[in-house]
């Protein structure tokens, strides 16, 4: 029995990048506190001067002073500072933590650049609706709409042919009998009018993919069938 090829997910790369952005944000949080605590500990202990600590951490002098004051007033536990630690050793320690924190920030910026490029590609290709993009991306729909305007692209308009292609793709691996959401929900999800949704469903029924009985999947096309239809459209 031939196996059905799963339709490629156009949002797979975007979802992966979004997941990695969350990991990078977590890493930033994890590296920020050790840096702040080290600066505060050395400032309170007097191991290094405010200016040297600020330079090593990439902070302003005021930030160093505030960090120490906040730690002292809150009574939070800080890393122990050896009595015989030299100023040079203290600065090296702070620099190591600052470098780890900066590396995490740099990684986040790299991922944001990749996400922006992938979003722009998807927006230009119009493979998925703005709502689907927003659900998979680390940005809301307003940001995505602004990207579309900045790229000089026209407002999102879904034709019945376009919706047919998206429904073929999204239901390519659905089991027979799988119900479709109500027309109003499809319109909201894909950014289409109810008239366009109706035309797309009628087209898919005529192709044998859907049955009008509650609008259920009758036969989900394989990825090969989907590609063939789109090439011949």
Steps between C-alpha positions, in 0.01 A plus 500: 500500500658832394576745775357850488768767489443763766458851362790729595421749774585851375519620860746235619808723471324794664378285790852363550649851504234618744582211733869586482424865575323393819802292595729798433282726714519245780878493464513880527306481824729227631817699425370839616461420872850353553646811338292736712582305816873495427506875441305566818714262707828656389365852539386430857823318584707778348700251295498728196411861432163607365661612175683173445188296576293713265750455219529125555123445515405744225295696754490869585649604834149582620380148415785350702413717800129424471566128471705501819247715684209281393682183609591649837149629570326180391739281694518255212778248513801591287799290394771484765803718429833373628686743724822448306341540154684760297337774298627337181339167593172672580500680167576176314208330671261781411626506141439124460142539617451810283630312196259211564212746530604686184530175307142415594383844388690472173344161433154644557565778249624247244183295543280809472670583170431146377137521613454831322639356176280190524192711580566721201538194277169357622324836467617540142412140412154530662515134595322557831267763642616784728321337794687173445826693473433682825419171677834351394716811536628689805317810374135601485291556189543879515877454469453264206261743330759775547765277340269454201457877465873565543571249224264691270262203474124546455257418784429132556236375258406134478343375180304176481785340302746605768280360777456174308877458493535570873219259593649227280830546677364524855271197464731290281558246778153514659310176541178446307208633702701778663263797542599848389443796732192715434522735204526805725798346680668413170449858385663631819790256489589553136409868473236432234145619449209260551432518126857388425471219757180378337656497153809316626292233675287450188818459294643242739171313502506489120853359517383226736706615796201611709150381557230760559362287784614729780802590284720204577812369333402234250844439353811689610735549205858386531777759480566386143137549398494841665814611317367371170175690535676822592732472200203447271291778655 
